[in-house]
Structures are given as C-alpha cells and as structure tokens.
C-alpha cells in the first residue's frame, strides 16, 4: 500500500505549506497555524519525501 497527499502545496524559502500546516525542512519543524508539532526523525523524513512528490503514490520500498 502506498501513501499520497492530494491537496494544495506551496513552497517558498525552504518552507512547504499544505493545508493549515507548514514544514520547515531546514529547521526540521512542522507547524500547524504557527504551533510547533514534534516529529521524530523518521516521520519527518517520510513527510518530506511525500511533499516532494505531490499526488504520486509512494510505496514502502521507495521510502526505504
């Protein structure tokens, strides 16, 4: 089974915005309406990969 995100994604200055969230990949921070959400390293990496390929199904094998 693959994972994918179907929504509006915008990027500027290393920050990716999707829905009410923004991911600062350089700082390794996920924020929801300005509030930091703590993520461990692996979930953060997976989120970054998914956001780099919007609308594409990413298999577990590809994530490894």
C-alpha positions as CSV (number, residue, x, y, z in Angstrom):
1,X,0.0,0.0,0.0
2,X,1.3,3.5,-0.9
3,X,0.9,6.9,0.7
4,X,0.0,10.1,-1.0
5,X,-1.3,13.6,-0.3
6,X,-3.9,15.2,-2.5
7,X,-4.1,18.9,-1.7
8,X,-2.6,22.2,-2.4
9,X,1.1,22.5,-1.7
10,X,3.2,25.7,-2.0
11,X,6.9,26.2,-1.3
12,X,9.0,29.3,-0.6
13,X,12.3,29.8,1.1
14,X,12.7,26.2,2.2
15,X,9.2,26.1,3.8
16,X,6.5,23.9,2.3
17,X,2.8,24.8,3.1
18,X,0.0,22.3,2.8
19,X,-3.4,22.9,4.3
20,X,-3.1,24.5,7.7
21,X,0.5,23.1,8.0
22,X,3.9,24.2,7.1
23,X,7.1,22.2,7.1
24,X,10.4,23.9,7.5
25,X,12.8,21.3,6.2
26,X,15.9,23.2,7.0
27,X,14.9,23.6,10.7
28,X,13.2,20.2,10.8
29,X,10.0,21.7,12.1
30,X,6.4,21.0,11.3
31,X,3.9,23.7,12.4
32,X,0.1,23.9,12.4
33,X,-1.1,27.6,12.4
34,X,2.3,28.6,13.9
35,X,2.3,25.9,16.7
36,X,5.3,23.5,16.5
37,X,4.4,19.8,16.2
38,X,7.2,17.5,17.4
39,X,8.1,14.7,15.0
40,X,10.7,12.1,15.3
41,X,13.3,12.0,12.6
42,X,11.8,9.1,10.6
43,X,8.3,10.5,10.3
44,X,9.7,13.9,9.4
45,X,11.8,12.3,6.6
46,X,8.7,10.5,5.3
47,X,6.7,13.6,5.3
48,X,9.4,15.5,3.4
49,X,9.5,12.7,0.7
50,X,5.7,12.7,0.3
51,X,5.7,16.5,-0.1
52,X,8.4,16.3,-2.7
53,X,6.1,14.1,-4.8
54,X,2.6,15.6,-4.5
55,X,-0.1,13.4,-6.0
56,X,2.2,10.5,-6.5
57,X,1.8,7.2,-4.7
58,X,5.0,6.3,-2.8
59,X,5.5,2.6,-1.9
60,X,7.1,1.4,1.3
61,X,10.0,0.1,-0.9
62,X,10.6,3.6,-2.3
63,X,10.6,5.1,1.2
64,X,13.3,2.7,2.3
